Amino acid sequence: MNARRWTLVRRALASAVVLVLATGAHGPVHAQASTQKSVDVNSPEYKRGRLLYIQCRACHDLQPSEIEKIGPNLAGLMGRKAAADAAFAYSPALQAAASKLVWDKATLDRWLEKPAAVVPGNTMAFAGISNPADRVALLAYLEAETSAR
């Protein structure tokens, strides 16, 4: 199977998994409280972020995991350089942009809004989140859930 066809198959599978997960086939996403989190896990923003993360979990894990997914593991995301997970094969476009990208809130906000605008040619099968309040909520959840435990 050539690389182009494999990319299309991966994207189709990811979309199908997201659809299944979004319809509740695996139940709700459960967050675990940790004393290291700076985000209030009882806040409406965090809870909204947890719901929004459902569309991400088919491709990404938030804590170290042996399970390989379509997207890179997001553990330790905040403050990390882009394309820094040595275990993941990033797109050439993201590898080329990695020296200029650090995943802070401002960069992640732009990425979540429209990944293709931040790194044209990246292979993430995600159009983005246009609602600024939803991006803030998802960032709050990601900040809490990707921190070291």
Secondary structure, 3 states (H helix, E strand, C coil): CCHHHHHHHHHHHHHHHHHHHHCCCCCCCCCCCCCCCCCCCCCHHHHHHHHHHHHCCCCCCCCCCCCCCCCCCCCCCCCCECCCCCCCCCCHHHHHHHHHCECCHHHHHHHHHCHHHHCCCCCCCCCCCCCHHHHHHHHHHHHHHCCCC
